[in-house]
């Protein structure tokens, strides 16, 4: 039995063995914070900002020092998802374990927000790292305000007010992107995988790495020798101004590319798949990544970690 299958079975058994709630327990739970489970901590951070004290947020993938592709579901995680009032998932196959658990533990009381659907993206969208798109979190904040209001109507005005405050707080990040685009728009970048591609495009940069290489690295496969040669030439022929790599997924090939960039004096910028903690909010994280990109382009300074 696979890991996810076993976990789902344990979750279902655990729920089936749970004692039936009594009226007083229901009355107490009505006063408890809304239980929110976010597949990734960047989504959980936004949920906490919009929900305030009315929500209790659990973020499943929250360690920036590990490869999120190696994540294994535990019975505890399955129980958290099964008992949540609101679940936030990225979609596009990035966190498919969430949907599997929800299917195994159906609940009419549980609401689910799939970020891919908020952005009206096709299921075949090749880049699942949606949190680097400037339009993602405003859409999520508005969806959260609506979902929280449906669960707790008395706090609707507060939820919508906090969503508006959050969206306004993204202004400095968007201004920083616009400044890079104005000054360095059209500059070329190399990457290991498409983690930060949407941020690069929002800043007006062009990604020159073959997408087939990016997807191979993203999926843990060996890229073709032809793609590797193209990537190496981007450095040796000084065809790119910056190299952006995924801090959380490194292997012998990405280490080789980092060495190639160093020899060619191409500055590097590390990006993350989960929000670095502690000390960051979503908006301060995006601003820090964008400022690191600006330093690389303007001063040729590398930022390998935040």
Buried (B, 14 or more C-beta within 10 A) or exposed (E): EEEBEEBBBBBBEBBEEEEEEEEEEEEEEEEEBBBBBBBBBBBBBBBBBBBBEBBBBBBBBBBBEBBBEEBEBEBBBBBBBBBBBBBBBBBBEBBBBBBBBBEBBEBEEBBBBBBBBBBEBEEEEEBBBBBBBBEBBBBBBBBBBBBBBEBBEEBBEBBBBBBBEBBEBBEBBBEBBBEBBEEBEEBBBBBBBBBBBBBBBBBBBEBBBBBBBBBBBBEEEEBEEEBBEBBBEBBEEEBBBBBBBBBBBBEEBBEEBBEBBBEBEBBBBBBBBBBBBEEBBBBBBBBBBBBBBBBBBEEEEBBEEB
